[in-house]
Amino acid sequence: MAKLLATFKATLTRILFAAHGFIAIWQVTQNKKEPIYWCLCAPIGVLFIEGIFTLAIKKNQEWRWFCPSVFLYLSSIVPAIWLLELDKLDKRTRYQDQMLNETINLAATVGKDLKDLNKMLGVKIQLPDIQLTAEMWVTLIEQFLMLVLIIGRWMLPKGDLTRDQLSQLLLVYIGTAADIIEFFDSFKDAKIANEPVLVLLTLSIWSWSLLQFTIVLSATRARKPRGGGSQPRATGPDGADDTSCCNVACCNIDVWGIALNILLQDAPFLTFRLLIIVHYKIITYMNIFFTCKNTLVILLQLYRLYVVNSENRKAAATRKRLKMRARAEQQSASRQQKQRKISKRKSSTNRHADTKQAGSRGRKQRTSLDSDRSEDGNTGTETRHQRKRRNGTDTTAGGGSFEIIHEKTSSGRKKKSKPPPQHDKSPPPPPPPPDEESSSSGSSSASSSESFSGSE
């Protein structure tokens, strides 16, 4: 439903543009009495082609930075108004003495022209008995031009604008249209209306000021009224200022709006009024008032430009500081990550070194224990062999004597070892006599005690 309504409004706006342009061209043909001026309807045909293209291909979306429908409408009606005003100038210069009679004749011809329009359309329309002069027709066409522009801007697709911004933009257009209409009222002064140079200069400046309606600076935001404050800056999703091309320094929308207002309207109006005051000596209260007004508006615009520039510099400085902080935070975070990685690597290498050292120590302890055990075993076997040898020699020398050998085992305990039994094949000696037996027993006990003490 919303899309259908937008399509209907866009179509109705173009029909309104075409109807107003057609009426202006028809009035030119009636004044000039030449049908060749119907060629001025060519922009109206292009306007319908542009409407079909916009509705079918662009899906009824607003054109960025330029409005072709308004430009085509102005292309059809501005030449017609030029021709009407120049025709009025020609008639004034030729019939200055008979201006009253010329007005009456023009009124009669205009009433006849309404009947001719009724016949040309082929439809019987009950027109009221209105007697309009040619000058009144031109005035109505010129003033309805501003009204049609404002209504057309209201009915055209608003694009990215909100309703608040669109209403603000329409108020700006109303103020601009009022300034243009009061500038066009300069023709009411007879000195200006009868001077061809001033008439041509007035029409040129008026046409130049209408170009500001074709430029769509509201593609991203609405313009502020002249002399008003600057727009709030667009912010990104993270709350930071938007750094796109249209928000930085000279590319700001506010800067473009101020520059266009000065170049297309205020500066030309001030120049023209200073010219008619200083050079042509046309000094009236209205000229002085509007000259002061244009001067004040330009000063306010320049002040606003300074404010916007200072705000842009502050915003750029804050963005730069935020970027530097973000970079510093990123660098510190990267350094911390590197330090963490290095510490992890060091801890892992220390752990590996500790495990290696512990393993080598355990191996060394095991090898030392094994070597100690082997040395103890070798010394024990050697001492056992030596003692066996000694025991063997002592038994062969002393007969039935034996010695108790204490050996150290690997566990540190003393082990008693008995001498191995001797197998002597010699026949036992004959028993001694009783006296000798006692003496031999005492000597053997004494020898055994000596051997025991020696072994200890």
Protein Blocks (a to p, Z undefined) as FASTA:
>chain_A
ZZmmmmmmmmmmmmmmmmmmmmmmmmmmmmnopaklmmmmmmmmmmmmmmmmmmmmnoop
acehiafklmmmmmmmmmmmmmmmmmmmmmmmmmmmlmmmmmmmmmmmmmmmmmmmmmmn
opacddddddddfklmmmmmmmmmmmmmmmmmmmmcekjacfklmmmmmmmmmmmmmmmm
mmmmmmmpmklmmmmklmmmmmmmmmmmmmmmmpcfklmbccddehiacddddddfkopa
cfbfklgcjlpfklmmmmmmmmmmmmmmmmmmmmmmmmnopacfklmmmmmmmmmmmmmm
mmmmmmmmmmmmmmmmmmmmmmmmmmmmmmmmmmmmmmmmmmmmmmmmmmmmmmmmmmmm
mmmmmmmmmmmmmmmmmmmmmmmmmmmmmmmmmmmmnomaccddddddfkopacdddddd
dddfbdcdddddfklmmmmmmmmmmmmmmmmmmmZZ
